[in-house]
Amino acid sequence: MASKDETTTHHHPTDAEKPNGQPSPEDRCSVEEVALVVPETDDPSLPVMTFRAWFLGLTSCTLLIFLNTFFIYRTQPLTISAILMQIAVLPIGKFMAATLPTKKYEVLGWSFSLNPGPFNMKEHVIITVFANCGVSIGGGDAYSIGAITVMKAYYKQSLNFLCGLLIVLTTQLLGYGWAGMLRKYLVDPVEMWWPSNLAQVSLFRALHEKDPKTKGLTRMQFFLVFLAASFAYYTFPGYLFPILTFFSWVCWAWPHSITAQQIGSGYHGLGVGAFTLDWAGISAYHGSPLVTPWFSILNVGVGFIMFIYIIVPLCYWKFNTFDAQKFPIFSSQLFTSSGHTYDTDKILTPQYDLNVAAYNSYGKLYLSPLFALSIGSGFARFTATLTHVALFHGSDIWKQSRSAMKNAKLDIHSKLMKSYKQVPQCWFLVLLMVSIALSLLMSFVWKEDVQLPWWGMLFAFALAWIVTLPIGVIQATTNQQPGYDIIAQFIIGYVLPGKPIANLLFKIYGRISTIHALSFLSDLKLGHYMKIPPRCMYTAQLVGTLVSGTVNLAVAWWMLGSIENLCDVEALHPDSPWTCPKFRVTFDSSVIWGLIGPERLFGHGGLYRNLVWLFLVGAFLPVPVWILSKIFPDKKWIPLINIPVISYGFAGMPPATPANIASWLITGTIFNYFVFKYRKEWWKKYNYVLSAALDAGTAFMGVLLFFALQNEGRNLKWWGTELDHCPLATCPTAPGIMVEGCPIYK
């Protein structure tokens, strides 16, 4: 389907724009990884928004959001990336190009053809942008659905479907509005290179370009070999031999020692000695380590070692910080002072507020030590991000704000993109205003359901606007996204204590809209690299967002109504796959920050009050690094010390486990340090293709296993299907604490 904006204004292409043109050395991108992978030519005559692109794009978007919403509720949640559809649509697109009629049609001055020519790379990119809206880490993700699930499954709230739809769509459109307003800071600059996009760029080239004849496999052959290998292999960790996900040999060596199993368990301990032979376990929480730059991996590794191997053991075994030994060393559960699971139903009113008298009678809430310290790290990460971006990127951002970068040096990609009509800023501004207006309307119409007043909504919007830019700078340069979920909930927990639903909604609008914005910005950079007309990107992202958001909620609503006891661990069968670990953490957060509130936990007299000092620690730590970078400007490694990314070494735990992060670090080091340094030509040709093949093969087999076997209840039960054989890892070590299934520690 063609339009006037789908290609460009007519002009004579420069040498760089021609398929065989070569940029001058000074035009090349200064980021080496980008220069090695991203094509430096363009053909503006290629059709983009074709009938094929619309049909395959919307189909991909709908299918992926259905599958990802479905799998997010499982005990081992599976995220199916857009790479799956990126591969699947290629033969379909070529088949459509070979069979559809080429006749042109005209409707109200618009001309289009079902078949404008060969299936091209730009159509393929637009289809992938649609597909990204259906991925759980993209524009159609499950964060808003997590809040709705908590409201319905945990708090047993009777939420109106239209209210739920507004929650899902307005957060996504709000994020798209933020993205449009921040394009010139986070997409246009060369330094904002968004490393995760290089895997998709590499795969597009492997699928569409012919490699020059060299020794070894072509990129397409390499991709197909490893796609088949990862597809076949995932039958073992995914079904036949799940213990491969975490091989915790320490527990086998000391089967009767609580301490040994706390140290060695891959699921419920520190994961010392545990390793994984499962790509899904490696890439589950930080994404593919093959697409993360080495300096970022090194920063994460430093933080991880400090936190898991030094701070947590000292706090647990040496100092018994926060009465740590009464609880498992690692758990997302909430506890009473006697080490038992905290029953939140006992402290709730029928209006989902805190029953203060019942709370005072039942007792204080406690956290596992690693969970508590992870929250503290979030305090430091938030302020460190603001300080780091202000010191290291503040002057550039200020110059761009004053439009002083108009004559700045442009690389080849920016020069090529000047051929296309840009998206007016007002298009994004309209989306922003509409989403804000609908959100405020919801806070009046469904006031009792959402608990968040109109001024709370405005407060959330202001917070999102303040933090999206600094967090975007970190993600665009390091492939790590420092979260501030805790901060959003901390703030509103003080302002509106005892209201867990309001806390959830504030988090969605104040934090999750930022996640959507960063996802959209990443896609805009992908379009920049692949020379997609900006107006085509706008259309694909907007339509994909509306479709994915609607399907997202519809699937979740259906599952919540049709699967009995969904997410209720106590009521489900022990082997049930529907325990919702990701949403359990969302629920726990709403209890900590919303129901009980930060004042009772972190205020004066609260057990965890000293963690608040980490706000100041985080704000200070980037300062000496910045000073050293100014004193020793020749030491190029000093600015690479990134405090927010170091703190990311202990982010996301739980639900991520130390073994997940350790495996991610080791794999990333092998490929992005050793292979990049000593086998650069191999890395250039195959690294991102390998990442895509492993993702796709694992996802294909994961879907097949579920629908062919697991959905029919055909599960195996033998030694190799039992987690990691560390049953004592969840036991306390404080003397006299009695927990079912655990020996009493003496």
C-alpha positions in Angstrom: 0.0 0.0 0.0 1.7 3.1 -1.1 1.4 6.7 0.0 3.1 10.0 -0.7 5.2 9.8 2.4 6.4 6.2 2.0 9.6 6.9 0.3 11.0 10.4 -0.1 10.9 13.6 -2.0 12.5 13.2 -5.4 16.2 14.1 -5.6 19.4 12.8 -7.2 21.0 10.4 -4.8 24.6 11.0 -3.8 27.2 8.4 -4.2 26.6 7.3 -0.6 23.0 6.7 -1.3 23.6 4.5 -4.3 23.9 0.8 -3.6 27.5 0.7 -4.7 28.5 4.1 -3.2 31.1 4.3 -0.4 31.2 7.1 2.3 34.3 9.1 2.8 36.3 8.2 5.9 35.3 11.3 7.8 31.6 10.4 7.2 31.8 7.0 8.8 30.2 6.5 12.2 32.7 7.0 15.0 31.3 4.0 17.0 33.3 1.0 15.8 30.6 -1.6 16.4 28.1 0.5 14.3 30.7 1.1 11.5 31.3 -2.7 11.3 27.7 -3.8 11.1 25.3 -1.0 9.8 25.0 -0.5 6.0 26.3 2.8 4.7 24.2 3.0 1.6 20.5 3.7 0.8 18.1 3.2 -2.1 15.3 5.8 -1.5 13.2 4.3 -4.3 12.3 1.1 -2.4 8.6 0.9 -1.4 8.0 0.6 2.3 4.4 0.7 3.5 3.2 -1.9 1.0 0.2 -4.2 1.3 2.6 -7.0 2.3 4.1 -4.9 5.0 0.7 -4.1 6.5 -0.6 -7.6 6.3 2.5 -9.4 7.6 3.2 -6.6 10.1 -0.2 -6.7 11.8 -0.3 -10.5 11.8 3.1 -10.6 13.4 2.1 -8.0 16.0 -1.1 -9.8 16.9 0.5 -13.3 17.1 3.5 -12.1 19.2 1.4 -10.2 21.7 -0.9 -13.2 22.1 2.0 -15.6 22.7 3.9 -13.3 25.0 0.9 -12.4 27.1 0.1 -16.1 27.3 3.6 -17.1 28.5 4.1 -14.3 30.9 1.9 -16.0 33.5 4.0 -19.2 33.5 6.4 -20.3 36.2 9.2 -20.2 33.6 8.1 -17.2 31.6 9.1 -17.3 28.0 9.7 -14.1 26.0 9.4 -14.6 22.3 11.3 -11.9 20.5 10.5 -10.2 17.2 13.3 -12.2 15.7 11.0 -15.2 15.4 8.6 -13.3 13.1 11.6 -11.5 11.4 12.6 -14.9 10.1 9.2 -16.4 9.5 7.9 -13.6 7.3 10.8 -13.7 4.8 9.6 -16.8 2.8 6.0 -15.6 3.1 6.9 -12.1 1.8 8.8 -13.7 -1.1 5.9 -16.0 -1.9 3.5 -13.0 -1.9 5.9 -11.1 -4.2 5.8 -14.1 -6.6 2.1 -14.7 -6.6 0.1 -11.5 -5.9 -1.2 -9.5 -8.9 0.8 -6.4 -9.8 -2.2 -4.3 -10.9 -2.3 -0.7 -9.5 -5.5 0.5 -7.7 -6.5 4.1 -7.0 -8.7 5.2 -4.1 -9.3 8.9 -3.4 -6.1 9.9 -5.0 -4.0 7.2 -3.3 -2.5 4.6 -5.5 -1.3 1.2 -4.4 -0.5 -2.3 -5.6 -0.8 -5.6 -3.9 2.6 -6.4 -5.4 4.9 -3.4 -6.1 7.9 -5.6 -6.9 10.4 -7.9 -5.1 10.1 -8.2 -1.3 12.7 -5.8 0.0 14.6 -5.1 3.2 12.7 -1.9 4.1 9.4 -3.7 4.0 11.0 -6.4 6.2 12.1 -3.7 8.7 8.6 -2.2 9.0 7.1 -5.6 9.6 9.7 -6.1 12.4 8.7 -2.7 13.9 5.1 -3.9 14.0 6.3 -7.2 15.5 8.3 -5.3 18.2 5.0 -3.9 19.4 4.0 -7.4 20.2 7.0 -8.4 22.3 7.1 -8.3 26.1 10.1 -6.0 26.1 8.7 -3.7 23.4 5.8 -1.4 22.9 3.1 -3.9 23.7 4.7 -5.3 26.9 3.1 -6.8 30.0 3.9 -4.2 32.6 0.5 -2.6 32.5 -1.0 -6.1 32.3 1.0 -6.9 35.5 -0.8 -4.2 37.4 -4.2 -5.3 36.1 -3.4 -8.9 37.0 -2.5 -7.9 40.5 -5.7 -5.9 40.8 -7.9 -8.8 39.7 -6.0 -12.0 40.7 -4.3 -10.9 44.0 -6.6 -8.1 45.3 -9.8 -9.8 43.8 -10.9 -6.4 42.4 -13.8 -6.3 39.9 -12.2 -4.0 37.3 -14.1 -2.6 34.3 -12.7 -3.8 30.9 -12.8 -0.3 29.5 -10.9 1.1 32.4 -8.3 -1.6 31.9 -8.0 -0.8 28.2 -7.5 2.9 29.0 -4.7 1.9 31.4 -2.9 -0.2 28.8 -3.3 2.2 25.8 -2.7 5.5 27.6 0.6 4.3 29.1 1.8 3.2 25.7 0.7 6.4 23.9 2.2 8.5 26.7 5.5 6.7 26.1 5.3 7.3 22.4 4.7 11.0 23.1 7.8 11.2 25.3 9.8 9.4 22.6 8.9 11.9 19.9 9.8 14.9 22.1 13.2 13.4 22.9 14.3 12.2 19.4 16.9 14.9 18.8 18.7 13.9 22.1 18.4 10.1 21.9 18.2 9.2 18.2 20.0 11.8 16.1 23.4 12.0 17.9 26.0 9.5 16.7 27.0 8.6 20.3 23.4 7.4 21.0 24.0 4.1 19.2 21.5 1.7 20.9 23.7 -1.5 20.9 20.8 -4.0 21.0 19.7 -2.9 17.5 22.9 -4.2 15.9 21.7 -7.9 16.2 18.6 -7.0 14.1 20.6 -5.0 11.6 23.0 -7.9 11.2 20.2 -10.4 10.7 18.5 -8.2 8.1 21.7 -8.1 6.1 22.2 -11.8 6.5 18.7 -12.5 5.2 18.8 -10.0 2.2 22.4 -9.5 1.1 24.7 -11.9 -0.7 28.0 -12.4 1.1 31.2 -12.0 -0.9 32.8 -15.4 -1.5 35.1 -16.1 1.5 36.2 -19.1 3.5 33.6 -20.5 5.8 29.8 -20.3 6.0 27.9 -17.3 4.7 25.9 -15.4 7.3 22.7 -17.1 6.1 24.2 -20.5 6.3 25.6 -19.8 9.7 22.3 -18.6 10.9 20.4 -21.6 9.6 22.9 -24.0 11.2 22.7 -22.5 14.6 18.9 -21.9 14.3 18.5 -25.6 13.8 21.0 -26.5 16.5 19.4 -24.2 19.2 15.9 -25.4 18.1 16.8 -29.0 18.6 18.9 -28.5 21.8 16.1 -26.6 23.6 14.1 -29.9 23.9 16.6 -30.8 26.7 16.4 -27.7 29.1 12.8 -27.0 27.9 11.3 -30.4 28.5 13.5 -33.5 28.7 16.2 -32.3 31.1 15.2 -29.0 32.8 18.0 -29.3 35.4 20.3 -28.0 32.7 18.8 -24.5 33.3 20.8 -24.4 36.6 23.3 -27.1 37.3 23.9 -26.6 41.1 26.6 -29.2 41.9 27.3 -27.7 45.3 23.9 -29.0 46.6 24.8 -32.5 45.5 28.0 -32.4 47.3 26.4 -31.2 50.6 22.8 -32.5 50.5 22.1 -31.9 54.2 23.7 -28.4 54.6 21.4 -25.4 54.6 24.4 -23.0 54.3 26.0 -24.9 51.4 22.7 -25.0 49.5 22.1 -21.2 50.1 25.5 -20.6 48.6 25.2 -23.0 45.6 21.5 -23.0 44.6 20.9 -21.5 41.2 17.2 -20.8 41.9 17.1 -19.8 45.6 20.7 -19.0 46.6 23.8 -17.1 45.5 24.5 -19.5 42.6 28.2 -20.0 43.5 29.4 -22.8 41.2 26.1 -23.1 39.5 26.1 -22.8 35.7 23.5 -23.0 33.0 23.4 -24.8 29.7 20.2 -23.0 28.7 20.2 -19.9 26.4 16.9 -18.9 27.9 18.5 -18.9 31.3 21.4 -16.8 30.1 19.3 -14.1 28.3 16.2 -14.2 30.5 16.6 -10.9 32.3 19.4 -8.7 30.8 18.7 -9.8 27.2 21.3 -11.3 24.9 24.9 -10.8 26.3 26.2 -10.9 22.7 24.7 -7.5 21.9 26.0 -5.7 25.0 29.3 -3.8 24.7 32.2 -5.2 26.7 32.7 -2.0 28.9 29.1 -2.3 30.0 29.5 -6.0 30.8 32.6 -5.2 32.8 30.7 -2.5 34.8 27.8 -4.9 35.5 30.3 -7.6 36.5 32.1 -5.4 39.1 28.7 -4.5 40.7 27.6 -8.1 40.7 30.8 -9.4 42.4 30.7 -6.7 45.0 27.0 -7.3 45.8 26.6 -11.1 45.6 30.0 -12.3 46.8 30.9 -9.6 49.4 28.0 -7.4 50.6 25.2 -10.1 50.8 27.3 -12.7 52.6 28.6 -10.2 55.1 25.1 -8.9 55.8 23.7 -12.4 56.1 26.3 -14.6 57.9 28.5 -12.0 59.6 26.2 -9.2 60.8 22.7 -10.8 60.5 21.5 -7.4 59.1 17.7 -6.9 59.3 17.3 -10.2 61.1 18.4 -11.8 57.9 18.9 -15.3 59.2 15.2 -15.7 60.0 14.5 -15.9 56.3 15.8 -17.5 53.1 18.8 -15.6 51.7 17.0 -15.1 48.4 13.3 -14.9 48.0 10.6 -12.6 46.6 8.2 -13.6 49.3 7.1 -11.4 52.2 7.6 -12.7 55.7 6.4 -12.4 59.3 8.9 -12.0 62.2 8.8 -15.8 62.7 9.9 -16.6 59.1 6.5 -17.5 57.7 4.8 -16.1 54.6 3.0 -12.8 55.2 -0.8 -13.1 54.6 -1.8 -9.7 53.2 -5.5 -10.6 53.3 -5.4 -10.2 57.0 -4.5 -6.5 56.8 -6.8 -5.4 53.9 -10.1 -3.5 54.1 -12.9 -4.3 51.6 -11.9 -1.0 49.8 -8.3 -2.4 49.3 -6.8 0.0 51.9 -4.7 -0.8 54.9 -6.5 -1.9 58.0 -4.1 -0.2 60.5 -5.5 -2.0 63.6 -5.2 -5.4 61.9 -1.6 -4.6 60.8 -0.6 -3.6 64.3 -2.1 -6.8 65.6 -0.6 -9.1 62.9 2.9 -7.6 63.0 5.6 -6.0 60.8 6.5 -7.2 57.3 10.0 -8.5 56.6 12.0 -9.1 53.4 14.6 -11.7 52.5 18.1 -10.0 52.8 18.9 -10.0 49.1 15.5 -8.5 48.3 16.0 -5.8 50.9 19.5 -4.9 49.7 18.3 -5.0 46.0 15.8 -2.3 47.0 18.5 -0.2 48.6 20.6 -0.5 45.4 17.6 0.9 43.5 17.8 4.0 45.7 21.5 4.5 44.8 21.0 3.7 41.1 18.3 6.4 40.7 20.4 9.3 42.0 23.6 7.9 40.4 21.9 8.0 37.0 20.9 11.6 37.4 24.4 12.7 38.6 26.2 10.6 35.9 24.2 12.0 33.0 24.4 15.6 34.3 28.2 15.4 34.6 29.2 13.3 31.6 26.4 14.4 29.1 25.0 17.5 30.6 26.9 20.0 28.3 25.9 18.1 25.1 22.3 18.0 26.2 22.3 21.7 27.0 23.8 22.5 23.6 21.2 20.5 21.8 18.4 22.1 23.9 19.6 25.5 22.6 19.7 24.2 19.0 23.5 24.8 18.9 24.0 21.4 17.3 22.6 22.4 13.9 26.0 22.6 12.3 27.4 19.6 14.2 29.1 16.9 12.2 26.7 14.3 10.8 27.7 10.8 10.1 26.8 8.9 6.9 23.5 7.6 8.4 22.3 11.1 9.4 23.1 12.5 6.0 21.2 9.8 4.2 18.2 10.3 6.5 18.0 13.9 5.5 16.4 12.7 2.2 13.1 11.9 3.9 10.3 14.0 5.3 10.5 14.3 9.0 7.6 13.8 11.5 6.4 17.2 12.8 6.8 17.5 16.5 3.1 18.4 16.8 2.1 14.9 15.8 3.8 13.5 18.9 2.5 16.4 21.0 -1.1 15.6 20.0 -0.6 12.0 21.1 0.9 13.2 24.4 -2.1 15.5 25.1 -4.7 12.9 24.2 -3.1 10.3 26.5 -2.9 12.7 29.4 -6.5 13.8 28.9 -7.8 10.2 28.8 -5.7 9.3 31.9 -7.1 12.3 33.9 -10.6 11.4 32.7 -10.1 7.8 34.0 -9.0 9.1 37.4 -12.4 10.8 37.7 -14.8 8.2 36.2 -13.2 5.2 37.9 -11.9 6.9 41.0 -12.7 4.0 43.4 -11.0 1.5 41.1 -7.8 3.2 40.4 -7.4 5.1 43.8 -5.0 7.6 42.1 -6.4 11.2 42.0 -5.9 13.6 39.1 -3.0 15.4 40.8 -1.3 12.0 41.3 -1.6 11.4 37.6 0.0 14.8 36.9 2.8 14.1 39.4 3.5 10.8 37.6 3.7 12.5 34.2 6.2 15.0 35.6 8.4 12.2 37.1 8.4 10.3 33.8 9.4 13.4 31.8 12.3 14.2 34.2 13.9 10.8 34.1 13.3 9.5 30.6 16.2 11.5 29.1 19.0 10.5 31.6 17.9 6.8 31.6 17.7 6.9 27.8 21.3 8.2 27.6 22.5 5.2 29.7 20.5 2.7 27.6 21.5 4.2 24.3 25.2 3.9 25.1 25.5 0.8 27.4 22.5 -1.4 26.5 21.5 -1.3 30.2 18.3 0.4 31.5 18.6 1.6 35.1 15.2 1.2 36.6 13.5 3.6 39.1 10.4 1.5 39.8 11.3 1.6 43.4 11.6 5.4 43.4 8.2 5.9 41.8 6.5 3.7 44.3 8.6 5.1 47.2 7.4 8.7 46.4 3.7 7.9 46.0 3.9 5.6 49.0 4.7 8.6 51.2 2.1 10.8 49.5 -0.7 8.2 49.5 0.0 5.6 52.2 -2.1 2.6 52.6 -3.4 2.6 48.9 -1.8 -0.3 46.9 -3.8 0.2 43.7 -2.9 3.9 43.6 0.7 2.9 44.0 0.5 0.5 41.1 -1.1 3.1 38.8 1.5 5.7 39.8 4.3 3.2 38.9 2.6 2.6 35.5 2.4 6.2 34.5 5.5 7.5 36.2 7.8 4.6 35.3 6.3 2.2 32.8 5.6 5.0 30.3 9.3 5.6 30.3 10.0 1.9 29.4 7.6 2.3 26.5 9.3 5.5 25.4 12.7 3.9 25.4 11.4 1.0 23.4 10.0 3.4 20.8 13.2 5.3 20.7 15.2 2.1 20.1 12.9 1.3 17.2 13.4 4.9 15.8 17.1 4.3 15.9 16.6 1.0 14.1 14.7 2.9 11.4 17.6 5.4 11.3 20.1 2.7 10.7 18.0 0.9 8.0 17.0 4.2 6.3 13.2 3.9 6.9 11.2 7.1 6.2 10.3 8.6 9.6 6.7 9.0 8.7 6.5 5.3 7.9 8.0 4.6 11.3 5.5 6.8 13.0 2.6 5.0 11.4 3.8 1.5 12.1 4.6 2.2 15.7 1.3 4.0 16.4 -0.9 1.3 14.7 1.2 -1.5 16.2 0.8 0.1 19.7 -3.0 0.3 19.4 -3.4 -3.2 18.1 -1.0 -4.8 20.6 -2.4 -3.0 23.6 -5.9 -4.1 22.8 -4.9 -7.8 22.1 -2.7 -7.7 25.2 -5.6 -6.9 27.5 -8.1 -9.2 25.7 -5.8 -12.2 26.2 -5.0 -11.4 29.8 -8.7 -10.9 30.5 -9.6 -14.2 29.0 -6.9 -16.1 31.0 -7.9 -14.4 34.2 -11.4 -15.6 33.7 -10.7 -19.1 32.3 -7.7 -20.5 34.3 -8.8 -21.4 37.8 -6.7 -20.0 40.6 -4.3 -18.3 38.2 -1.3 -16.9 40.1 -2.5 -18.3 43.4 0.4 -20.4 44.5 -1.3 -21.8 47.6 -4.4 -22.9 45.7 -2.7 -24.3 42.6 -1.4 -27.8 42.2 2.3 -28.0 43.1 3.3 -28.8 39.5 1.1 -26.1 38.0 2.9 -23.9 35.4 0.6 -20.9 36.2 2.4 -19.4 39.3 3.2 -15.9 37.7 6.6 -15.2 39.4 6.9 -11.8 37.6 3.5 -10.7 38.8 4.2 -12.0 42.3 7.0 -9.4 42.5 4.6 -6.7 41.3 2.2 -7.7 44.0 4.8 -7.7 46.7 6.0 -4.3 45.6 2.4 -2.9 45.9 2.2 -4.3 49.4 5.6 -2.9 50.5 5.2 0.6 48.9 1.5 1.0 48.7 -0.4 -1.0 51.3 2.1 -0.8 54.2 4.0 2.1 52.9 7.6 3.3 53.0 7.1 5.3 56.3 6.5 2.0 58.2 9.5 0.2 56.6 12.0 3.0 55.7 10.9 5.9 57.9 12.0 6.7 61.5 11.9 3.5 63.5 11.5 1.3 60.4 13.7 -1.8 60.2 15.1 -0.8 56.8 15.5 3.0 57.5 19.3 2.9 56.9 18.9 1.9 53.3 17.6 5.4 52.6 21.2 6.8 53.0 22.0 5.0 49.7 20.2 7.9 47.9 23.1 10.2 49.0 25.7 7.5 48.3 24.5 7.1 44.7 24.4 10.8 44.0 28.0 11.1 45.2 29.7 8.2 43.6 29.9 9.4 39.9 31.5 12.7 41.1 35.1 11.3 41.8 34.9 9.4 38.5 34.1 12.6 36.6 36.8 14.5 38.4 39.4 11.8 37.5 38.3 11.9 33.9 39.0 15.7 33.8 42.4 15.4 35.6 43.5 12.5 33.4 41.9 13.2 30.0 44.4 10.8 28.3 43.0 7.9 30.3 40.1 6.9 28.0 39.0 4.1 30.3 38.1 6.4 33.2 34.8 7.7 31.6 33.8 4.1 30.9 33.4 3.6 34.7 29.7 3.9 34.9 28.2 3.9 38.4 24.6 3.4 37.3 25.6 0.4 35.2 27.8 -1.0 38.0 24.7 -0.9 40.2 22.8 -2.7 37.5 24.9 -5.8 38.5 22.4 -6.3 41.3 19.2 -5.1 39.6 16.2 -7.2 38.9 16.9 -9.7 41.7 14.3 -11.1 42.3 12.9 -12.4 39.9 16.3 -12.7 38.3 18.7 -15.0 40.2 22.5 -14.5 40.7 23.1 -17.6 38.5 21.2 -15.8 35.6 23.4 -12.8 35.9 26.7 -14.7 36.3 26.0 -16.8 33.2 25.1 -13.6 31.3 28.4 -12.1 32.4 30.6 -15.1 31.4 29.0 -15.5 28.0 29.2 -11.7 27.2 32.9 -11.7 28.2 33.8 -14.6 25.9 32.2 -13.0 22.9 32.5 -9.3 23.4 36.0 -9.3 24.8 38.0 -12.3 23.7 36.3 -13.0 20.4 36.0 -9.3 19.6 39.7 -8.7 20.4 41.3 -11.8 18.9 38.8 -12.8 16.1 37.4 -9.5 15.0 36.5 -10.6 11.5 34.6 -13.6 12.8 32.9 -11.3 15.4 32.0 -8.8 12.6 30.5 -11.5 10.4 28.8 -13.8 12.9 28.4 -12.4 16.4 25.0 -10.8 16.0 23.8 -13.5 13.6 24.6 -16.1 16.4 22.6 -14.1 18.9 19.6 -13.9 16.6 19.8 -17.7 15.8 20.0 -18.7 19.5 17.0 -16.4 20.3 14.9 -17.7 17.4 15.6 -21.4 17.8 14.9 -21.3 21.5 11.6 -19.4 21.0 10.4 -21.7 18.2 11.0 -24.8 20.3 9.5 -23.2 23.4 6.2 -22.6 21.5 6.2 -26.0 20.0 6.9 -27.8 23.3 4.1 -25.9 25.0 1.3 -26.5 22.5 2.4 -30.1 21.6 3.2 -31.5 25.1 2.9 -29.2 28.1 -0.5 -27.8 27.3 -1.8 -31.4 27.1 -0.4 -32.2 30.5 2.3 -34.5 29.1 5.0 -33.6 31.6 7.9 -35.9 32.5 8.8 -36.5 36.1 12.3 -37.9 36.9 15.5 -36.8 38.6 16.4 -34.5 35.7 13.1 -32.6 35.8 13.5 -31.5 39.4 14.7 -27.9 39.7 18.3 -27.9 41.0 18.0 -30.4 43.9 18.6 -27.7 46.5 15.5 -28.1 48.8 17.2 -26.5 51.8 18.2 -23.3 50.0 14.9 -21.7 51.1 15.4 -22.5 54.8 16.3 -20.0 57.5 19.5 -20.3 59.6 18.4 -18.5 62.7 18.2 -20.8 65.8 14.6 -21.9 66.7 12.8 -20.7 63.6 10.4 -23.4 62.5 9.4 -23.6 58.8 7.7 -26.5 57.1 10.1 -28.7 55.2 13.2 -27.3 56.9 15.3 -28.7 59.8 15.4 -26.5 62.9 18.8 -24.7 62.9 20.7 -25.0 66.1 
